[in-house]
Amino acid sequence: MFSLPKRKIVTLSIVAAIASIAVAELTATSVVAETKLEKRVSNQKKQVFDLLESIETGAPEPVAIVNSEKYVQHNLAVADGLEGFGKVLQALPKGSAKVDTKRVFQDGDYVFTHTEYNFFGPKIGFDIFRFENGKIVEHWDNLQTTAGPNPSGHTMTDGSVEVADVDKTDANKQLVASFVDDILVNGRFEKLSGYFDGENYIQHNPQIGDKLSGLAAAFEALSKAGVAIKYDRVHKVLGEGNFVLVISEGNFGGRHTSFYDLFRVENGKLAEHWDTLETIPPRDQWKNNNGKFWSPAVSAAR
């Protein structure tokens, strides 16, 4: 029987030990890096949560997370920069603002939220903040006057909040992007049922009831009423785990409209939906020149 000399056996044992130590150190380094990433992500989500809360509390500390030298504003009713944000807060009647953030998610440098406001009146809003070098440098939102409950008794913000299936984020984003492209942009309604688990679908739009049949009935009612709804372009798809937010531009009832749609995915099917619609004002009413969406001019300036 063939056997290695003792010296070679000892040498191989040392090599194996060194390799084991190296692997262990590499694994430990990866775990530390992953932990730091998780802490950074978690911290940025809390920073955004606290920033929104400060609208109600007036606490000045959370505003420090905003880059005072570079803050690109896409809310067309607000002037650009941190100064524009401050002027809006100063215009609020004292003690009138209420903020209840229901959901906070993160996709890379973007943190996005789903919030119930009383901010110059009751509104539901999605906010998106972009971080750069640890500071917030850009903001988008979509606000709709609070309405409902809908025919199934759901409000615009209740329902599931727990993030799950983080490892499936990319697949879920692709699923939702395909749904919006097939159904809302291109009207391929023959594919509608393939995106759902039978009738199981929870709806939070204030005008639409639960189940796939509720969605189909809403499309039919709009058609009969002569109210056209058309998604022309998807600007961004953001997601964390089973939640995916799609930002789109189109037309609703003859008005230029911004659509923000949040979906919850379960077992590869669309299971729950929240949204806001906001009319985009004419250009001469804008208080900044950044546009509602991801404009080429702003992207080039980053």
N, C-alpha and C positions, 0 to 999 in steps of 0.2 A: 504493500500500500504506500502510495506517495505521501510524504510529509515534508513540511517546510522546516528549515533549520530554526533552532530556537532564537537566534539573533534576528531572523526575518520576522518571526512571530512577534517578538517584542517590539520591533520597529513598526509593524503593521498595527499593533495595539496602541502605540503612541499616536500614530497618524489618525487612527479611528477616534481616539480620545480628543485630539485637537479638533477634528472635524465636528465632533459632538458639541464641544464647547462653542465653536464658531456658529453652528446652527442655533444653539441655545441663545447666544448673544444676538444673532440676527433676528430670531423670533421675539426676543425681549425688546429689541429696538423697534420692531414693527408694532408690537403691542403698545409701547410707549407713544409712538407716533400716532397710532390709531386713537389712543386715549386723548392725546392732545387735540386731535381733530374733533373728536366728539365734544370735548370741553369747549372748543372754539365755537362750534356750531351751536351748542346749547346756549353758550353765553350770548351769541349774536341774536338768537331768538328772544332771549330774555331782555336784551337791550332794546329791541324793537317793541316788545310788549310794554316795557317801562316808558318808552318814548310816547307811545299812544296813550298810556295811562296819564302821562303828564298833561295832556290836553285838558283832562278833568281836574287833576289835582293842582296844577300850576307849579309842580316841582321843577326847578331849573336844572337839576343835575343830569337827567336823562338826555337833555338836548346836546350835551357835550359829545355824544357819539356821532353827531352830524358834522361833516367836514365844512367848516364855516367858509373856506376858500373855494370849495367846489361842491355845489349842491344843485343838481339839475332837476328842475321841477316839471312834471308832465300833467299836473292838475291845471287845466287851462284857466281856471278861475283864480289862480294864485300866481303872484309874481315870482320870478326866478330867484334862486338863492335862499339862504337861511333867513335873510331879512324879509322876504316875501312871506315865508311861513310865520314869522313872528308878527307881521302886520295882521294876518288873519286871526291869530290868537288874541291879539289886542282888541279886535273888533267884536269879539264874542261878549255878550252881556255877562257880567260877573256871576259865576256860579251856575250858568246855564248848561255848560257842556257835560255830557255823560258819555262814558266810554266803557264798553263791555266786550273785550276781545275774546271770541269763542274758540278760535283755532289759530295756531302759529305753525308754519312749516318752513323748511329751508331746502333749497336746491342750489348747491354750489355757493356763489356769492350773493344769491338772491334769497331774502326772507320775505315770505308773503303771509298775510293775515286775513282773517274773516271777522269783522267787527260790527257790533250794533252800536250806533252813535245817536246821541242827541246833540247835533252840531248845526246850528241854524235850522233846527227842526229834526225830527226823527228820520234816520237814514240807516241803511245797511251798506257796508262798504268792504271792498277788497283793497288792500294796500300792498304794494310791492316796493321793497327797499333793496338797493344794490350796495354791497359793501366793497370797498377798495382800500387795501392797507389798513384794515381794522376800523374804518370810518364809513358812515353812510354818505354816498356821493350822488345818489339818484333816487327818485321816487315817482311811482305811478299809482293811480287809484281809479276806482270806478264806484260811484255812489248812486243809490236809488232810494227814493222815498219809501219808508217802511210801509208794507201792505200785508194783507192776509189776516188770519190764516187762510190757507188754500182749501179747496174742496175736500181734502183728506184730513184737514185739521192741523197741518204742519205750518210752523212759522218759517221765515226766511233764514233762520239761523239755528234752529234746534236740530237734533239728530246726532249722528256719530261724530266723535272727536278724536278717538285714539288712532294714532298712526301704527300701521302694521305692515308686514311684507316689504321692509325696506330694501331687501335684496331683489325685489321685483319692480323697483321704481322705473327703470328704463322700459321694461316690457309694458308696464301700465301706461306710461306716457305715450308709447307707440299705439297702444290700443285706443286710447282716448283721441289721439290725433287722427287716427284712421276714421273713427266714428264722426268726428266733426267734419273731416274732409268729405266722407261719403254722404252723410245725411244732411248736414247743415249748409255746407258749401255747394255741393253738387247735386243734392236732392235725389240720391240713389235709394229711394225708400224701400226698394225690394230687399235691401240688405239690413233693414232696421232690426228685425227680430234676431238676427245673428249676434247682435251686441248685448243681448239681455238673456237672463235666466228665466225664460218663460215670462210670466206676468210680474215677476218679482222686481220691483223698481220703486224706490221711495223718492218722492218729488217735493221740493221746497219752493219752487216757483209759485208765487202767490195766486196765480190764475190756473194752475194745472193740478190735476189730481194724481194720485199714486197709480202705479202699474203701467205697463207698456200701452194698455188700452187708453189710459188717461192722456198719455203723450200723443197718441194717434188722434184722439178726439180733439185735442187742442189744435193740432195742425189743421184738421178738417174745419174746425170752427173759425179759425183765422181766415182760411181760404174762402169760406162762405160769406164772411163779413167783408171780404175784399181788403183785408189788412195783410199786406205783404211783409214777410220777414225773410231777409236774405243775408247770409254770411258771405262776404266777398273775399276776405283774406284773414288768415291766422297769423298773428304777429309773434306769439310766444307760447310755449308749452312748458310749464313748470310742474315739478312733482316731488313728493316725498312719500315713498312707500305706496300705500293704497289710495292716496289723494293726489289728484292731478288738476291743475288750474290751466285753462285755455283762455288766452286773450285774443279776441277777434274784432274785426271791423266789418260793418255792413250797413243794413238799412232796415228800419222797423217803422211801418206805417208811414213811409215817405220821409222819414227823418234819418239823417246820418247818425249812426249809433255805434257805441262801443259795447261789446258783449264780453263779460267775464263769466265763465262757466266753471264751477268746481264739481268734479266727479269723485265719487268713492268707488273703487273697483274691488270686487270680491270674486275670487276663483275665476279670474279671467273674463268677468262680465261686468257691465255697468250696473251698480247696485243702488246708488243714491246721487242726487244732483241738487246743487244750489246755484243761484246766479244773480247777477245784477245787470241792468241795462241802463246806459246813460246816453242821452242825446249829446252829440258833439256840436258845440256852438259854431256859428260862422267865424271865419278867421279874424274879422275886425273886432270881435269880442274877446279874443284871447289876451290874457295878461302876461303870457310868456310866448316865446317863439320856438319852443322845443317840440311841439306837437303832442298829441295824445299817446302816441305809440313810440316804437323804436325807430326814430327818424334817421335816415342816412347821415344827415349833417351832425347830429348829436353823436352817433356811433363813430364817425370819423374824428371827432374832437376828443374822444376818450383817450 
